Amino acid sequence: MKATYRSALVTGASGGIGEIFARQLAAVGCDLVLVARRAEPMEKLAAGLAERHGVHVEVIAADLTVDGDLERVARRLADPERPIELLVNNAGAGSRPPRPFHQQDPAGEEVKVALNVIAPLRLTRAALPGMVARDHGGVLTVSSIAAYWPQPHGATYAATKAFLSSFGDTLACELAGTNVHVTTVVPGFTKRGNGVAKGGPKSFTLPEFAWLEREDVAAQGLAAVHAGVPICIPGATYQAALGLTRLLPRSVLRDLFRRVWGS
Ligand SMILES: NC(=O)c1ccc[n+]([C@@H]2O[C@H](COP(=O)([O-])OP(=O)(O)OC[C@H]3O[C@@H](n4cnc5c(N)ncnc54)[C@H](OP(=O)(O)O)[C@@H]3O)[C@@H](O)[C@H]2O)c1
């Protein structure tokens, strides 16, 4: 298969779902810019992908919550000499440890907003003018199913993901009819590396069918942005769960999540 996008910048590419985005893009011949704080895993990944697929891979070690670093990445995205055809806004952080909002470290909550909201906002703003001028490009942003449900002990995380879902939906609307595709991918619980299933409510263990594979999340997100589909919810389990919970009054939903997550 030939790449729809010849170059992509992937944030959060030093591990997790971001690493898989990078692997899948390289496999179809897409040149890459990898961004995260830790240079070492990205350098290793870059060397392996370049050797295996013959693609050009650049590494930018940057903390996207630090203004100067974010600006550096934004400038790379906007560089007309080396156009980036696909931006993957993947880097994000949840609530560690999960706690009620009033017990969370206030500075830590603001860092989450910087990483999950300000960084994708700034990078998307940097990438879009060139894509619109070329009438070709894609922005794929990783939100979460948490965007649609109350999430006791993860209020800021859920709210940042709600921002991304709403933001992406409107951008897709603004750019409809162009060849610049904006897609928001909305994963549920996704296994870590080596198939490790970690996370979820404390009150019960999530069943196996509730866990997504990183490979499926990345593949479905990339297929959706290629096809110009604005929202992608990987997995029948989460499509059904979201559909069902949309039928419930918000008060019932809050009560349900308070019982399941809040204990
Ligand atoms: N896993 C899930 O169950 C799940 C479910 C729904 C949505 N998501 C979303 O999917 C995305 C990827 O999640 P994941 O599970 O793959 O997470 P992960 O394994 O924790 O990876 C996060 C990536 O983001 C990078 N990162 C973290 N803080 C950063 C910062 N300040 N500046 C630059 N890069 C930073 C990390 O690299 P460095 O540490 O090297 O910086 C890492 O490459 C996130 O947006 C997450 O919210 C995940």
The ligand as a Tripos MOL2 file, in Angstrom:
@<TRIPOS>MOLECULE
LIG
   48    52     1     0     0
SMALL
NO_CHARGES

@<TRIPOS>ATOM
      1 N1         -3.8830    3.9240   26.8220 N.am      1 LIG1
      2 C1         -5.1750    4.1620   26.9530 C.2       1 LIG1
      3 O1         -5.9240    3.3860   27.5920 O.2       1 LIG1
      4 C2         -5.7820    5.3830   26.3000 C.ar      1 LIG1
      5 C3         -7.1820    5.4760   26.2140 C.ar      1 LIG1
      6 C4         -7.7370    6.5920   25.6050 C.ar      1 LIG1
      7 C5         -6.9390    7.5990   25.1040 C.ar      1 LIG1
      8 N2         -5.5880    7.4910   25.2170 N.ar      1 LIG1
      9 C6         -4.7790    8.5970   24.6800 C.3       1 LIG1
     10 O2         -3.8640    8.0720   23.7410 O.3       1 LIG1
     11 C7         -2.6920    8.8920   23.7020 C.3       1 LIG1
     12 C8         -1.4550    8.0080   23.8610 C.3       1 LIG1
     13 O3         -1.6110    7.3170   25.0880 O.3       1 LIG1
     14 P1         -0.6830    6.0730   25.5010 P.3       1 LIG1
     15 O4         -1.5250    5.1410   26.2810 O.co2     1 LIG1
     16 O5          0.0660    5.5750   24.3240 O.co2     1 LIG1
     17 O6          0.2790    6.8330   26.5170 O.3       1 LIG1
     18 P2          1.7700    6.5180   26.9850 P.3       1 LIG1
     19 O7          2.1150    5.0920   26.7240 O.co2     1 LIG1
     20 O8          1.8720    7.0620   28.3720 O.co2     1 LIG1
     21 O9          2.6220    7.4390   25.9880 O.3       1 LIG1
     22 C9          2.5180    8.8270   26.0520 C.3       1 LIG1
     23 C10         3.4900    9.4470   25.0690 C.3       1 LIG1
     24 O10         3.4210   10.8710   25.2290 O.3       1 LIG1
     25 C11         4.7330   11.3740   25.4930 C.3       1 LIG1
     26 N3          4.6660   12.5100   26.4020 N.ar      1 LIG1
     27 C12         4.1780   12.5300   27.6770 C.ar      1 LIG1
     28 N4          4.3390   13.7490   28.2160 N.ar      1 LIG1
     29 C13         4.9380   14.5230   27.2580 C.ar      1 LIG1
     30 C14         5.3920   15.8710   27.2140 C.ar      1 LIG1
     31 N5          5.2600   16.6820   28.2750 N.pl3     1 LIG1
     32 N6          5.9520   16.3260   26.0680 N.ar      1 LIG1
     33 C15         6.1140   15.5090   24.9960 C.ar      1 LIG1
     34 N7          5.7000   14.2340   24.9810 N.ar      1 LIG1
     35 C16         5.1320   13.7360   26.0940 C.ar      1 LIG1
     36 C17         5.4810   10.2050   26.1230 C.3       1 LIG1
     37 O11         6.8680   10.2810   25.8840 O.3       1 LIG1
     38 P3          7.9750   10.9160   26.8710 P.3       1 LIG1
     39 O12         7.6930   10.3650   28.2350 O.co2     1 LIG1
     40 O13         9.2550   10.4390   26.2590 O.co2     1 LIG1
     41 O14         7.8000   12.3840   26.7640 O.co2     1 LIG1
     42 C18         4.9090    9.0230   25.3240 C.3       1 LIG1
     43 O15         5.6110    8.9090   24.0910 O.3       1 LIG1
     44 C19        -2.8600    9.9290   24.8290 C.3       1 LIG1
     45 O16        -3.3360   11.1250   24.2860 O.3       1 LIG1
     46 C20        -3.9170    9.2920   25.7230 C.3       1 LIG1
     47 O17        -4.6490   10.2490   26.4590 O.3       1 LIG1
     48 C21        -4.9900    6.4040   25.7920 C.ar      1 LIG1
@<TRIPOS>BOND
     1     1     2 1
     2     2     3 2
     3     2     4 1
     4     4     5 ar
     5     4    48 ar
     6     5     6 ar
     7     6     7 ar
     8     7     8 ar
     9     8     9 1
    10     8    48 ar
    11     9    10 1
    12     9    46 1
    13    10    11 1
    14    11    12 1
    15    11    44 1
    16    12    13 1
    17    13    14 1
    18    14    15 2
    19    14    16 1
    20    14    17 1
    21    17    18 1
    22    18    19 2
    23    18    20 1
    24    18    21 1
    25    21    22 1
    26    22    23 1
    27    23    24 1
    28    23    42 1
    29    24    25 1
    30    25    26 1
    31    25    36 1
    32    26    27 ar
    33    26    35 ar
    34    27    28 ar
    35    28    29 ar
    36    29    30 ar
    37    29    35 ar
    38    30    31 1
    39    30    32 ar
    40    32    33 ar
    41    33    34 ar
    42    34    35 ar
    43    36    37 1
    44    36    42 1
    45    37    38 1
    46    38    39 2
    47    38    40 1
    48    38    41 1
    49    42    43 1
    50    44    45 1
    51    44    46 1
    52    46    47 1
@<TRIPOS>SUBSTRUCTURE
     1 LIG1         1 GROUP 0 **** ****
